[in-house]
Amino acid sequence: MTTKAINILGITTLFPNDQHPRHGIFVQNRYLALQKRSDVHINVIAPVAKAPLLNLIPGSRFQANNKVPDKACLEGIKVRHPRYLTIPGTNLIDVVNSITKSALNLAPELYPDGFDLVDGQYLYPDGIAAARLAKHYDKPLVLTARGSDVNYWLADTSKQQMIIDSLHQAAKIICMSQALKDKIIAYGISADKIEVIMNGINHDTFNSSAHGPNNSGYLLSVGNLVPLKGHDLVLRAMTDMPDEKLTIIGQGQEEKKITHMIRDLNLDDRVQLLPNLSQSELAGYYANAKATVLMSAMEGMPNVLMESLSCGTPVIATNVGGISEIVHPGNGILLPERSPEELSKAIRSFNQTDWDKETIEKDMKMFNWSEVAQRQVDLYQQILHKN
């Protein structure tokens, strides 16, 4: 007897497209792991932002969004990329309403015979739109909290009640870390409906054998070039460590600032700045680094650290979010303070430690996408059997 597959409708703005191939790749990997199973089928509505006038600025992400195709197919997953209007930094446009309308129009196209459950990845605006869609179709809702949606958006009083209402509506909530779960509970959400399911890792890509640059022994800082990632703090620490070399990989609004800092601090011969790389190229840089440094001000469960550890490369990181749930004295150093001075001390201590890269890599094998998919399907089935 063949069991009918669970039809899932995914709603998320965190999803790659041909203009932004790394954007939300962790959500894509989660959905691909589900799609490989015979008991689940998933289609995705992944809206992209359209900003009046800003979409005319050459080189802007909004101009790139103009080129994103409306439709795509990814290993059997139908993906739709409707546009939603936004004016960054303002509340002049209701982005939740814009995303909800596009989803209501596309759901019948993706599932003419209906679907079983709505899966919203990221709590705002995606999760609220997913909640409205679930309510419209009278379907169960699963929401996934990933980091800044809790640390930033849930603390925004103008968005807070909408997010809390959608969390109460959800049949289940998935969190990337225990730290995120604890924060959500503090807003009055029942602990019983929250599950911690961290991301998996593609070990075929992220491993110690990954081919990278010819040089090795450098420090590595990976992430969007935005203030909260703290690349500037790493650069300031470099001025106190004349024997260290650093590679920064990322793109974003602070690219000019970072470039100028490298020049002004006379670090040109010891620091290289690279744009976003493919997953296989990035793995090579992890594998050949002596340490990956993450100076974030806030995190959920950073993929950067999980990927680095999977390549056997120890880490040095700020003690924020769920980072302490995977970083311990055997695979890295947690900073007591987010400052260049503490980072300098940590790097000196790091250099005096004998790190077992083989054990570090081996310990990360437990984080795999097939296990993530199994836990997620168990959760879906539990919800549907109650309805």
RAFENHU-V58417 format. One record per backbone hydrogen bond with DSSP energy under -1.0 kcal/mol. CO is the residue of the C=O (numbers start at 1). NH is the residue of the N-H. If there is no record, write none. Layout:
<<CO:NH> <CO:NH>>
This chain:
<<6:41> <7:116> <7:117> <8:43> <9:119> <10:45> <11:121> <13:15> <20:17> <20:23> <22:25> <24:27> <24:28> <25:29> <26:30> <27:31> <28:32> <29:33> <30:34> <31:35> <32:36> <34:37> <39:6> <41:8> <43:10> <44:80> <45:12> <48:84> <50:86> <51:55> <52:54> <53:56> <54:57> <57:60> <60:64> <61:65> <64:67> <65:68> <70:81> <72:79> <74:77> <77:74> <78:44> <79:72> <80:46> <82:48> <84:50> <87:90> <93:95> <94:98> <95:99> <96:100> <97:101> <98:102> <99:103> <100:104> <101:105> <102:106> <103:107> <106:110> <107:111> <111:114> <117:9> <118:142> <119:11> <120:144> <122:127> <125:129> <126:130> <127:131> <128:132> <129:133> <130:134> <131:135> <132:136> <133:137> <134:139> <140:118> <141:171> <141:172> <142:120> <143:174> <144:122> <145:176> <147:150> <147:151> <148:152> <148:153> <149:154> <153:156> <156:159> <156:160> <159:163> <160:164> <161:165> <162:166> <163:167> <164:168> <165:169> <166:170> <172:143> <173:195> <174:145> <175:197> <177:181> <178:182> <179:183> <180:184> <181:185> <182:186> <184:187> <184:189> <185:188> <190:193> <191:194> <193:173> <195:175> <201:203> <202:205> <202:206> <205:207> <207:210> <218:290> <218:291> <219:247> <220:293> <221:249> <224:226> <225:254> <226:229> <227:230> <228:297> <230:234> <231:235> <232:236> <233:237> <234:238> <237:240> <238:241> <241:244> <245:219> <246:272> <247:221> <248:274> <249:223> <251:225> <252:255> <254:258> <255:259> <256:260> <257:261> <258:262> <259:263> <260:264> <261:265> <262:267> <263:266> <267:270> <267:271> <270:246> <272:248> <274:250> <278:282> <279:283> <280:284> <281:285> <282:286> <283:287> <284:288> <286:289> <288:217> <291:220> <292:316> <294:318> <300:322> <302:306> <303:307> <304:308> <305:309> <306:310> <307:311> <308:313> <309:312> <314:292> <315:333> <316:294> <317:335> <318:320> <320:323> <322:325> <323:326> <323:327> <328:331> <328:332> <331:315> <333:317> <337:339> <339:343> <340:344> <341:345> <342:346> <343:347> <344:348> <345:349> <346:350> <347:351> <350:353> <355:357> <356:360> <357:361> <358:362> <359:363> <361:364> <362:365> <364:367> <366:368> <368:372> <369:373> <370:374> <371:375> <372:376> <373:377> <374:378> <375:379> <376:380> <377:381> <378:382> <379:383> <380:384> <381:385>>
